[in-house]
């Protein structure tokens, strides 16, 4: 990655960081995890650049088989750590997990935008916003939501965590494959179609009991 990624990161994280002292504790936690997502994106971008060169700049192969693995593993680490060390409260995990994904997508989208500023369109922005933004958020929420169930079940923790990560990786790889194929519009619709049931499920599970 060039200096552009670092410039965008500095601009975004300084502004978000200055907000933290003015926020309530719960809101501050979400913003912190969004910043973690931004830093995760920078780290993964550097790693993916190395992997891309190692695979002879085969963008299609790398984005459908390699980057879904690296990105979902790194995005999941702060959520797994939070669940294991701080709290496995489902509401908090879901909020923080989605914040990591959104933060990751923010930096990714901004860098791609600035690298292709002369050719981007409103349609491109909509696709990236609903596509990349939702995919990264949904994948991380899968892990956060699932880990809240298996955190205290030792017999299920290792295999359950592996299953959650595998699901997120497969979902991400499927999206990347579709948007680079002749079924591009199916790829664009996938995260939107997934977001609705995920939203309804999480809201119903987290709704206070009467």
Beta strands, then each sheet from edge to edge (+ up, - down):
end
